Amino acid sequence: MAKKGENRELVTLSCTVCKEKNYRTPKNRKNTTERLELNKYCPRCQKHTAHKEDK
């Protein structure tokens, strides 16, 4: 949960290929309302893949 007056919250990123939850990153919910998608390294797939924000 974000502190009072802050809009940043931690979101979980999961690999789009193997669906494993690998990363947690802060996101400003006020400025970025759509789901976050980043290219990150997946240790299970052993390559860089797209990681999408989970609910």
Secondary structure, 3 states (H helix, E strand, C coil): CCCCCCCEEEEEEEECCCCCEEEEEEEECCCCCCCCEEEEEECCCCEEEEEEECC
